[in-house]
Amino acid sequence: MFSFLKREKVNQEIVENVIGELKKIYKTKLLPLEEHYQFHDFHSPKLEDPDFDAKPMILLVGQYSTGKTTFIRYLLERDFPGIRIGPEPTTDRFIAVMHDEKEGIIPGNALVVDPNKQFRPLSKYGNAFLNRFQCSTVNSPVLEAISIVDTPGILSGEKQRIDRGYDFTGVLEWFAERVDRIILLFDAHKLDISDEFRRSIEALKGHDDKIRIILNKADMIDHQQLMRVYGALMWSLGKVLQTPEVARVYIGSFWDQPLRFDANRRLFEDEEQDLFRDLQSLPRNAALRKLNDLIKRARLAKVHAFIISELRKDMPSVFGKDSKKKDLIKNIGQVYDRIQREHSISPGDFPDTKKMQEVLQHQDFSKFHSLKPHLLEVVDTMLARDIARLMEMIPHEEVSLVSESIVKVIYCGKVNNCQ
């Protein structure tokens, strides 16, 4: 037992060293490129220390009454401050469920000024959002290793016309970029994907590797109906995600009530075990995920630098600036094509055309900088040498004390086959 604890302590020490090195690399090598080409105005805010230090996060997304809040309660095996469960939309806010020995609720406005938490950039979404954002602190062993973010129940039908008063999909995008796992929950009784749900799923694009899907409340229908529902879900998701391969779908009923139809009990238990194994891996792979996200960010920052410098180069020095700016924005796709050919960049590395056009409308092109090869060379060296060195430092053991504690708490108490 003690040798196992000692080994985990060493592994944790290595992970902390990797995260510390990652902070230095970002601040000294990637951040200068981002600041020089106004990356933060176009894409993502500057990364702070809490972004690197944060525990792995799980984001739950789904239409109202699909069981998001109940799923959290099922994982924690207890209620949490601010919990509300019901058939109608009961969660009208983003709730970050995090570990703390002192239990309670922290309002959104206090959260975004806390320098020790990673939520400071969310202040840009204004009071309408911050009044619908809170942190529920819970003294739970599960939350010692992970944090969970519950989202407002996505509306359907006439309810979709309700104006939330803030950029809902923008907030989802912000969280999607920073979390380790995105879980989409569907109710086996209602698979219709509303317009707002479709927009929400589209906001998660680019993070397909993080997405997992739960077909919840599956015990409420018999075996034959379940097969039909599963097929219909896969068909609907294929249309929305527009990818040949749909994310992993877990089938079950994630709550503590007896099964209504128990013919699929073994299937539900196996699916539950697979899901909890996936969640188990999050703390172990947290450093690797941060490395991967920084690589993606560096590639986007490089492409952004090429775009900004190309736009600066095409601007006239004296007359006709306004008309030229409009022309460049309208034909930004041609600018992409030119950069792609000149620098041999993959089309998938370029930002979304429409979003780029929207942001460019409010920018002063005369303040853009021309290309500085030195800044790009520093980032290339970072990717080729520093990131590779950190990859070698990350431990590859398949077992860790932290992740095993999650499985013990959220799995062994629910399925009677633990040794």
TORGUTOR-819256 format. One record per residue (C-alpha): residue in three letters; chain; x, y, z. Coordinates in pm, 1 decimal. Layout:
N
ALA A X Y Z
...
This chain:
419
MET A 0.0 0.0 0.0
PHE A 266.6 249.7 102.2
SER A 484.4 171.9 -201.6
PHE A 181.2 240.6 -420.2
LEU A 127.2 578.2 -250.1
LYS A 495.0 660.9 -290.2
ARG A 486.7 582.9 -662.1
GLU A 180.0 803.7 -709.1
LYS A 351.3 1087.6 -522.4
VAL A 643.9 1068.2 -764.8
ASN A 406.8 1065.7 -1062.6
GLN A 217.7 1367.8 -928.5
GLU A 547.4 1546.3 -883.1
ILE A 637.9 1478.2 -1246.9
VAL A 298.4 1604.8 -1366.9
GLU A 342.2 1924.8 -1163.9
ASN A 686.6 1972.1 -1317.4
VAL A 538.2 1930.1 -1667.3
ILE A 266.9 2187.9 -1593.8
GLY A 526.8 2428.1 -1452.9
GLU A 740.6 2393.1 -1766.0
LEU A 431.8 2439.1 -1982.4
LYS A 358.1 2774.1 -1815.7
LYS A 711.8 2897.3 -1882.6
ILE A 705.3 2782.8 -2244.2
TYR A 372.0 2954.2 -2308.1
LYS A 474.4 3285.3 -2147.9
THR A 816.4 3308.2 -2310.2
LYS A 759.3 3155.4 -2654.2
LEU A 393.8 3151.3 -2761.2
LEU A 250.5 3452.8 -2578.0
PRO A 476.9 3706.6 -2756.5
LEU A 342.4 3584.5 -3093.8
GLU A -17.0 3605.7 -2968.7
GLU A 23.6 3959.1 -2836.4
HIS A 203.6 4087.7 -3145.3
TYR A -77.0 3978.1 -3377.0
GLN A -374.9 4052.7 -3144.0
PHE A -464.3 3683.5 -3115.2
HIS A -665.5 3745.6 -2796.9
ASP A -900.5 3987.7 -2973.8
PHE A -987.4 3726.7 -3236.1
HIS A -980.4 3387.9 -3070.4
SER A -907.3 3306.9 -2707.2
PRO A -803.9 3520.5 -2407.2
LYS A -452.4 3503.6 -2272.5
LEU A -387.4 3191.0 -2065.5
GLU A -325.1 3250.1 -1695.3
ASP A -172.2 3022.4 -1430.9
PRO A -514.8 2889.3 -1313.8
ASP A -580.1 2765.3 -1669.9
PHE A -279.5 2536.4 -1636.7
ASP A -330.1 2444.0 -1269.9
ALA A -703.1 2363.1 -1289.1
LYS A -826.4 2010.0 -1224.5
PRO A -978.4 1822.3 -1518.8
MET A -1330.5 1948.0 -1594.5
ILE A -1635.0 1768.9 -1733.5
LEU A -1898.1 1974.1 -1919.5
LEU A -2255.1 1840.6 -1929.3
VAL A -2477.8 1957.1 -2216.6
GLY A -2831.7 1851.3 -2301.8
GLN A -3193.0 1955.5 -2340.9
TYR A -3394.2 2011.8 -2026.4
SER A -3505.5 1702.8 -1832.4
THR A -3242.0 1472.4 -1983.7
GLY A -3090.3 1407.9 -1639.8
LYS A -2779.5 1631.1 -1631.9
THR A -2818.2 1739.4 -1269.7
THR A -2927.6 1390.1 -1163.3
PHE A -2616.8 1251.7 -1335.6
ILE A -2395.2 1476.3 -1119.0
ARG A -2583.9 1365.7 -809.3
TYR A -2532.1 1004.6 -918.5
LEU A -2156.5 1055.6 -952.8
LEU A -2124.0 1230.4 -617.8
GLU A -2376.9 1003.9 -443.0
ARG A -2515.7 1310.1 -268.8
ASP A -2684.1 1645.8 -329.7
PHE A -2485.5 1962.9 -385.5
PRO A -2567.5 2325.1 -294.0
GLY A -2813.6 2478.8 -540.5
ILE A -2937.3 2145.9 -680.4
ARG A -3283.0 2150.8 -841.2
ILE A -3434.4 1852.2 -1022.7
GLY A -3766.1 1837.1 -1207.0
PRO A -3944.7 1761.0 -1537.4
GLU A -3940.2 2126.0 -1649.7
PRO A -3627.7 2340.8 -1706.9
THR A -3492.2 2371.6 -1350.5
THR A -3125.5 2452.3 -1415.4
ASP A -3126.2 2799.8 -1567.7
ARG A -2760.6 2866.6 -1495.7
PHE A -2408.7 2738.6 -1542.6
ILE A -2302.0 2564.8 -1220.8
ALA A -1939.0 2469.9 -1162.3
VAL A -1938.7 2190.4 -902.6
MET A -1595.2 2196.2 -737.8
HIS A -1420.6 2058.2 -431.7
ASP A -1388.8 2253.0 -109.4
GLU A -1403.6 2148.3 253.7
LYS A -1638.1 2440.3 315.9
GLU A -1962.6 2379.5 127.3
GLY A -2169.1 2658.9 -22.6
ILE A -2242.3 2872.0 -328.7
ILE A -2012.5 3134.6 -483.2
PRO A -2192.3 3382.6 -715.6
GLY A -2062.2 3444.8 -1066.8
ASN A -1943.5 3800.4 -1005.3
ALA A -1724.4 3679.8 -718.0
LEU A -1597.5 3384.1 -922.4
VAL A -1461.5 3592.6 -1209.7
VAL A -1251.6 3814.0 -980.8
ASP A -1095.1 3520.3 -793.4
PRO A -730.9 3502.4 -914.1
ASN A -706.4 3138.2 -804.2
LYS A -982.4 3017.9 -1035.5
GLN A -981.3 2988.2 -1413.1
PHE A -1305.3 3178.5 -1477.5
ARG A -1178.7 3539.8 -1501.8
PRO A -1217.2 3566.3 -1884.0
LEU A -1591.7 3493.3 -1849.3
SER A -1644.5 3849.1 -1723.0
LYS A -1662.4 3959.6 -2088.6
TYR A -2008.5 3800.8 -2117.8
GLY A -2152.6 4061.4 -1881.6
ASN A -2386.8 4065.6 -1585.5
ALA A -2666.6 3886.1 -1771.9
PHE A -2443.0 3579.2 -1778.3
LEU A -2270.9 3629.0 -1442.7
ASN A -2610.6 3639.6 -1271.5
ARG A -2666.8 3292.5 -1420.5
PHE A -2328.2 3152.6 -1318.5
GLN A -2226.1 3007.3 -984.4
CYS A -1988.4 2764.6 -818.0
SER A -2122.8 2497.9 -582.1
THR A -1845.9 2382.7 -348.8
VAL A -1879.6 2027.7 -215.1
ASN A -1656.4 1819.6 12.5
SER A -1667.9 1510.2 -209.1
PRO A -1379.6 1266.0 -276.2
VAL A -1478.4 1255.8 -644.4
LEU A -1422.9 1630.0 -675.8
GLU A -1072.3 1605.0 -532.4
ALA A -966.4 1490.5 -879.9
ILE A -1219.6 1648.0 -1118.9
SER A -1466.4 1936.7 -1145.8
ILE A -1805.6 1920.6 -1316.8
VAL A -1990.6 2198.6 -1501.1
ASP A -2369.0 2173.3 -1528.4
THR A -2530.0 2386.2 -1800.8
PRO A -2880.8 2530.6 -1843.6
GLY A -3129.1 2288.0 -1991.8
ILE A -3139.0 2358.1 -2364.2
LEU A -3486.2 2462.6 -2472.8
SER A -3710.3 2318.0 -2742.2
GLY A -4037.3 2412.2 -2911.8
GLU A -4187.4 2748.1 -2817.0
LYS A -3948.9 2778.8 -2522.0
GLN A -3662.9 2840.0 -2767.9
ARG A -3796.3 3191.3 -2828.0
ILE A -3694.5 3295.5 -2475.6
ASP A -3396.5 3530.4 -2495.3
ARG A -3128.6 3429.2 -2246.1
GLY A -2980.5 3779.4 -2253.8
TYR A -2621.9 3664.8 -2311.9
ASP A -2416.9 3477.6 -2571.1
PHE A -2509.8 3121.9 -2469.0
THR A -2320.0 2945.4 -2748.1
GLY A -2021.5 3175.6 -2688.7
VAL A -2004.0 3060.3 -2326.0
LEU A -2030.7 2697.0 -2438.9
GLU A -1741.2 2752.2 -2680.2
TRP A -1532.6 2901.7 -2398.7
PHE A -1591.8 2601.4 -2174.9
ALA A -1547.7 2351.2 -2460.0
GLU A -1199.6 2485.5 -2526.9
ARG A -1094.7 2438.2 -2163.6
VAL A -1266.0 2123.5 -2037.6
ASP A -1128.4 1771.4 -2062.5
ARG A -1453.0 1594.6 -2143.2
ILE A -1785.3 1705.8 -2297.6
ILE A -2084.3 1482.3 -2225.2
LEU A -2398.1 1524.0 -2437.9
LEU A -2702.6 1374.5 -2267.5
PHE A -3009.8 1252.5 -2454.7
ASP A -3337.9 1125.8 -2311.7
ALA A -3447.1 792.2 -2462.4
HIS A -3801.5 933.9 -2482.4
LYS A -3720.4 1251.3 -2678.4
LEU A -3447.2 1248.4 -2938.4
ASP A -3558.7 1558.6 -3125.3
ILE A -3269.3 1800.6 -3161.4
SER A -3406.9 2152.5 -3125.2
ASP A -3259.1 2450.6 -3309.3
GLU A -3089.5 2575.0 -2991.4
PHE A -2949.0 2227.9 -2921.5
ARG A -2820.1 2208.4 -3279.0
ARG A -2644.3 2544.6 -3239.5
SER A -2499.6 2427.3 -2908.1
ILE A -2359.0 2108.7 -3063.5
GLU A -2215.4 2309.3 -3352.1
ALA A -2042.4 2533.1 -3095.1
LEU A -1853.5 2225.3 -2975.3
LYS A -1702.0 2152.0 -3316.8
GLY A -1326.5 2134.1 -3315.7
HIS A -1336.1 1943.8 -2986.6
ASP A -1466.4 1612.9 -3121.4
ASP A -1203.3 1415.5 -2928.8
LYS A -1353.3 1538.2 -2600.1
ILE A -1717.7 1451.7 -2678.8
ARG A -1894.7 1150.9 -2529.5
ILE A -2268.7 1083.8 -2560.0
ILE A -2508.4 933.1 -2307.2
LEU A -2843.7 784.5 -2404.6
ASN A -3001.9 826.1 -2062.0
LYS A -3319.6 680.3 -1906.2
ALA A -3276.4 373.4 -2128.3
ASP A -3443.9 144.9 -1872.5
MET A -3777.6 317.2 -1937.8
ILE A -3821.4 136.1 -2270.8
ASP A -3799.9 -230.0 -2367.4
HIS A -3520.6 -396.6 -2566.5
GLN A -3682.8 -361.8 -2909.3
GLN A -3767.5 6.2 -2858.8
LEU A -3414.1 70.9 -2730.3
MET A -3258.6 -58.5 -3051.5
ARG A -3483.4 170.0 -3257.1
VAL A -3407.1 468.6 -3036.5
TYR A -3032.8 403.2 -3059.4
GLY A -3049.7 388.7 -3439.4
ALA A -3251.8 711.1 -3454.1
LEU A -3001.3 885.2 -3225.1
MET A -2704.8 783.9 -3440.3
TRP A -2886.6 907.7 -3752.2
SER A -2968.6 1245.1 -3592.9
LEU A -2616.3 1293.1 -3458.2
GLY A -2463.5 1209.7 -3795.0
LYS A -2661.2 1494.7 -3951.7
VAL A -2565.2 1746.9 -3683.0
LEU A -2200.2 1653.7 -3627.6
GLN A -2141.6 1596.0 -4000.5
THR A -1863.7 1346.9 -3937.2
PRO A -1830.5 989.1 -4065.6
GLU A -1756.1 867.6 -3711.9
VAL A -1992.1 959.5 -3427.8
ALA A -1855.5 992.5 -3073.6
ARG A -1885.7 701.4 -2830.4
VAL A -2244.0 651.4 -2708.7
TYR A -2306.6 508.1 -2360.5
ILE A -2647.9 351.6 -2297.6
GLY A -2795.3 337.3 -1947.9
SER A -2995.3 502.2 -1671.3
PHE A -2767.3 711.5 -1458.7
TRP A -2959.2 750.3 -1135.3
ASP A -3015.8 552.5 -815.9
GLN A -3369.6 428.8 -887.3
PRO A -3461.8 63.4 -966.7
LEU A -3468.9 -29.0 -1335.6
ARG A -3814.4 -37.6 -1491.1
PHE A -3712.6 -282.5 -1766.6
ASP A -3415.6 -486.9 -1645.8
ALA A -3368.0 -713.7 -1950.0
ASN A -3070.0 -495.4 -2045.0
ARG A -2923.1 -482.0 -1693.3
ARG A -2590.3 -639.1 -1796.4
LEU A -2560.5 -400.0 -2091.1
PHE A -2626.5 -100.2 -1866.7
GLU A -2369.1 -219.3 -1611.3
ASP A -2102.3 -272.4 -1879.2
GLU A -2174.0 67.3 -2034.2
GLU A -2158.1 233.8 -1694.4
GLN A -1826.1 68.5 -1621.2
ASP A -1685.4 184.1 -1957.6
LEU A -1798.7 541.8 -1892.8
PHE A -1645.3 553.3 -1546.6
ARG A -1320.2 411.2 -1683.2
ASP A -1318.9 699.6 -1931.4
LEU A -1371.2 950.2 -1649.2
GLN A -1107.1 765.6 -1448.1
SER A -846.5 844.9 -1712.9
LEU A -899.7 1222.8 -1695.5
PRO A -675.2 1303.8 -1396.0
ARG A -406.0 1071.6 -1528.7
ASN A -411.3 1235.8 -1872.0
ALA A -459.7 1597.9 -1758.5
ALA A -102.5 1704.2 -1839.8
LEU A -119.8 1534.2 -2178.7
ARG A -447.7 1713.0 -2257.9
LYS A -296.2 2051.0 -2164.9
LEU A -1.5 1976.2 -2392.1
ASN A -234.9 1882.8 -2675.3
ASP A -444.6 2198.4 -2630.3
LEU A -132.7 2415.8 -2630.6
ILE A -16.8 2254.7 -2955.6
LYS A -356.9 2328.4 -3115.9
ARG A -339.5 2685.2 -2985.2
ALA A 13.8 2731.8 -3122.6
ARG A -90.1 2610.8 -3468.6
LEU A -387.5 2849.1 -3470.1
ALA A -168.0 3136.6 -3349.0
LYS A 78.1 3075.2 -3633.5
VAL A -198.0 3075.2 -3895.5
HIS A -346.0 3387.3 -3737.1
ALA A -8.6 3562.7 -3769.0
PHE A 3.4 3478.8 -4140.6
ILE A -352.4 3609.9 -4190.3
ILE A -292.3 3937.8 -4006.1
SER A 38.4 4004.5 -4181.5
GLU A -118.9 3924.1 -4521.5
LEU A -404.3 4168.3 -4457.5
ARG A -153.0 4434.5 -4350.6
LYS A 50.5 4378.6 -4666.1
ASP A -255.7 4421.0 -4889.8
MET A -366.1 4750.8 -4735.3
PRO A -286.8 5072.3 -4930.5
SER A -54.4 5318.7 -4758.5
VAL A -264.9 5634.0 -4809.2
PHE A -595.4 5633.3 -5003.1
GLY A -880.4 5382.6 -5030.1
LYS A -826.3 5209.6 -4698.5
ASP A -1195.0 5167.4 -4612.9
SER A -1293.5 5019.3 -4948.2
LYS A -990.2 4789.9 -4947.2
LYS A -1074.4 4671.4 -4596.1
LYS A -1430.3 4582.7 -4705.8
ASP A -1295.1 4399.5 -5007.3
LEU A -1045.1 4198.2 -4801.8
ILE A -1310.5 4098.0 -4547.7
LYS A -1551.5 3994.2 -4821.4
ASN A -1283.8 3783.7 -4992.2
ILE A -1112.5 3646.2 -4680.3
GLY A -1146.2 3297.8 -4830.4
GLN A -913.5 3399.5 -5111.4
VAL A -664.1 3528.5 -4853.4
TYR A -680.0 3187.5 -4684.8
ASP A -614.9 3012.8 -5017.3
ARG A -314.8 3232.5 -5086.2
ILE A -162.3 3167.0 -4743.1
GLN A -235.1 2796.8 -4772.8
ARG A -44.3 2768.9 -5101.1
GLU A 244.5 2991.1 -4996.2
HIS A 311.4 2833.1 -4656.2
SER A 180.3 2476.1 -4714.5
ILE A -76.9 2497.3 -4433.4
SER A -358.7 2246.4 -4394.0
PRO A -707.5 2391.9 -4463.8
GLY A -824.8 2254.1 -4128.5
ASP A -587.3 2486.1 -3941.9
PHE A -765.5 2802.8 -4057.3
PRO A -1029.3 2971.3 -3836.9
ASP A -1396.5 2976.7 -3933.7
THR A -1449.1 3221.4 -4222.6
LYS A -1771.9 3380.5 -4095.2
LYS A -1639.9 3433.8 -3743.1
MET A -1320.6 3586.9 -3878.7
GLN A -1518.4 3824.9 -4098.6
GLU A -1732.3 3935.5 -3804.2
VAL A -1429.6 4018.0 -3586.8
LEU A -1241.5 4190.2 -3869.1
GLN A -1527.5 4437.1 -3915.0
HIS A -1427.2 4606.8 -3588.0
GLN A -1048.9 4604.4 -3638.7
ASP A -816.4 4879.8 -3757.6
PHE A -608.5 4713.8 -4029.0
SER A -349.4 4991.8 -4015.4
LYS A -249.8 4869.0 -3667.8
PHE A -177.4 4518.5 -3792.6
HIS A 188.4 4412.0 -3801.3
SER A 387.3 4266.9 -4087.2
LEU A 534.5 3918.4 -4061.6
LYS A 816.6 3867.1 -3810.7
PRO A 987.8 3537.4 -3899.3
HIS A 1172.6 3532.5 -3566.6
LEU A 850.3 3501.3 -3364.0
LEU A 735.2 3213.2 -3582.8
GLU A 1072.9 3040.4 -3558.3
VAL A 1052.9 3052.3 -3178.2
VAL A 712.5 2880.2 -3186.7
ASP A 835.6 2621.1 -3436.4
THR A 1128.8 2542.9 -3205.9
MET A 888.6 2520.5 -2912.6
LEU A 678.4 2262.7 -3096.3
ALA A 973.8 2062.3 -3224.5
ARG A 1189.6 2054.2 -2911.4
ASP A 1023.0 2179.2 -2593.1
ILE A 689.5 2004.5 -2640.5
ALA A 862.9 1683.1 -2743.5
ARG A 1079.2 1699.9 -2429.7
LEU A 773.7 1746.2 -2207.3
MET A 596.8 1456.2 -2377.8
GLU A 883.1 1229.5 -2272.6
MET A 848.0 1344.7 -1911.5
ILE A 481.5 1245.0 -1879.1
PRO A 441.0 911.9 -1695.4
HIS A 268.3 634.8 -1889.5
GLU A 150.4 420.0 -1597.0
GLU A -205.7 303.5 -1641.6
VAL A -297.3 323.6 -1271.9
SER A -303.4 622.6 -1037.3
LEU A -431.8 670.3 -686.3
VAL A -646.1 968.4 -780.5
SER A -824.1 801.1 -1069.5
GLU A -880.6 480.8 -872.9
SER A -1051.9 682.1 -599.2
ILE A -1302.2 813.2 -854.3
VAL A -1395.6 463.2 -968.0
LYS A -1429.6 338.4 -610.9
VAL A -1664.4 617.1 -516.5
ILE A -1880.2 640.0 -829.6
TYR A -1874.6 281.7 -952.6
CYS A -1821.2 10.8 -692.2
GLY A -2109.4 134.4 -482.3
LYS A -2348.1 99.2 -778.4
VAL A -2254.9 -236.9 -937.5
ASN A -2210.3 -539.0 -715.0
ASN A -1912.2 -693.6 -891.9
CYS A -1617.1 -510.6 -731.0
GLN A -1360.9 -722.7 -554.5
